Amino acid sequence: MESSTRILILGTDASGKVVQSDRNATAVLETELGTPLDDVVPGAHEQLRAALHTGRERTVMLTLETPGGTHDAVVTLHPMCGGPDGPGVAALAVIKIPVPLADRFMDPAVVRRALLDDALPRIGSTLDLDMLARSLMDVVVPHLCNSGALLLLESALDPDDEAPLNGQPPLRRMAVGTDDGDPAWDAAFPTGETVVYPKDSPYSRCLESGRPLLVEMSAAEAAELAVAWRRPPVEALLGDVSMLMLPVLCEGQVLGLFVCLRTRTHRPFDAYDLDIGMDFANRSAIFIESARRYGRERATALTLQRSLLPTGLSAPSSVEVRHRYLPGGRMIEVGGDWYEAIALPGARVALVVGDVAGHGVRAAVTMGRLRTAIHTLAGLDLPPAEALERLDSLMRTLGEREPHFATCAYVVYDAVTGRCEVASAGHLPPLLVPPEGACSYLDVPPAPPLGVGGGEPVVAREFTVADGTLLFLYTDGLVEHRARDIDDGLDRLRGVFDRGTATSLDDLCRATLDGVYDDHKRDDIALLLARLHRIPATDHVAFTLPAEPAAARRARGLVRERLDRWDLNAHSDTAALLASELVTNALRHSTGRVTLRLVREAGLVCEVFDSGDGHPRVVTDAEPFAETGRGLHVVARLAHRWGTRRTRSGKAVWFELAVL
């Protein structure tokens, strides 16, 4: 049987009277037993006699009269043998009627196949709840009813919203379906609306009992609902309809219900429809529960990740930083992309972008751990290469049951000298955009991703950038897509900066995201854009001091002179004392000349560079009146903060004073 037709079967005796009738024929033709076949299908009796005479079936096109009008039908007459107790059925009249001219809800087998076999397997993999709800309603209408809706309990969608209103649980209308295109349905029953039904209503009875419910809605009852709900279209939409309520059950818990309506021009719902509808609702409940749990986990991971991303970035005043984060597509769980800009002493800044492999809560938690570690390592003032090596060791000792890895690009920019130091662990190369000339991707020595292991050292690259250079760090979601090669994405990104049409960093961020391929399986994206300017030459100065005892006294004079020029006389005594202590330590524990550098940037920073490789520390067991070992005690007590870092030629010890 083709899906575009309905088959009606009538059994006749030799005289042409109808002696048998199947369910479809009785409903469509409204015939009774004993009715002459010619009264049902004019002209069929003559064809019946010919078939009985020849003993062969005959197929003809005849005009069929039904309560719905006059239609062309294909009638096939099959001669039959009589039974032992009499002639019995002499022939079977098989009548084929096109579906648009017949009641499409007439044949339960066709309805069951359309609901359960044809459509559900196609939409069962959908994990987006809104999309799933619309897809389910596209199946229910038109295969089971003329119009309908799917409503889910608010408590099932949001576990924190379980308080009933007026003693009844609120429901959210997830999707509405109709076969007539009447806009009044959307006006009377808008999608996304939260509703509460009275306790004695069919909706509430279905939810409370967890059982399907058949209701015949009269015109008078629909008029009362229209007044009670203050929605006039309800009277015409629900008047004189057959209503079927199908609860959505999962593990004994009611999640919501399907509301199905048939108009008076179609057969009312019966026990067959109830049974088929519940099969559909039960299978749909499995998909709804999967989508509901997926949505809840994704929301949890997204909330966790956003709470772990930085809310504010720090940098020297001469460095302008912008960032963007774009979550993945709806069919992709939350990822582990992150970014950082951390101001370092001496007008320096650490710029970091990373990407944890995988998705979901686990990736978000790992991202939070790496961010915490990055801040700790930046506070220790480790070089980028050593910082990434420490992160690699951390990734392999996080205690995860399954191996996890991440990529990371780490850049330190010195706004005094204009020097950049870049290291990368499996990450895509940063993009460098000079004020003049074409942009290019940095050729950073490759290293394995964090957590992969192998023991390969991370190698950094150091270079000087022109004042006003743009540095762009990003994650692979910006340039990678399953439908195109990554080189195409890198070329597109480079073209955004080569055009140079955008002047502000915000415009450039928007331009880079404008070309992102938007679909349900796109990965999340993190990007960091910095305009690297040096601080003014008047805000920093460096002095080279000889390796002799008088260098400390010389350092005090130079500090006082510079602070007097900067109108920071109130801090001259403290700064001169601490600077002389650091110079004295440098001369005592290293060889050769030392360099004293003063930087005025959000405070006063004094740095002393020497060739020693030892790590200075505060001596805790020095005698109270000892002549040595007390210098760093004084620095730690009087400075706002202090620290040390390694350089290519040795080390630098610094302190910072908070100046207003």
Secondary structure, 3 states (H helix, E strand, C coil): CCCCEEEEEEEECCCCEEEEECHHHHHHHCCCCCCEHHHHCCCHHHHHHHHHHHCCCEEEEEEEEECCEEEEEEEEEEECCCECCECCCCEEEEEEEEHHHCCCCCCHHHHHHHHHHHHHHHHCCCCCHHHHHHHHHHHHHHHCCCEEEEEEEHHHHCCCCCCCECCECCEEEEEEEECCCCCHHHHHCCCCCEECCCCCCHHHHHHHHCCCEEEEECHHHHHHHHHHHCCCHHHHHHCCEEEEEEEEEECCEEEEEEEEEECCCCCCCCHHHHHHHHHHHHHHHHHHHHHHHHHHHHHHHHHHHHHHCCCCCCCCCCEEEEEEEECCCCCCCCCEEEEEEEEECCCEEEEEEEEECCCCHHHHHHHHHHHHHHHHHHHCCCCHHHHHHHHHHHHCCCCCCCCCCEEEEEEEEECCCCEEEEEEECCCCCEEECCCCCCEECCCCCCCCECCCCCCCCCCEEEECCCCEEEEEECHHHCCECCECHHHHHHHHHHHHHHCCCCCHHHHHHHHHHCCCCCCCCCCEEEEEEEECCCCHHHEEEEEECCCCCHHHHHHHHHHHHHHHCCCHHHHHHHHHHHHHHHHHHHHHCCCCEEEEEEECCCEEEEEEECCCCCCCCCCCCCCCCCCCCHHHHHHHHCCEEEEEEECCEEEEEEEECCC
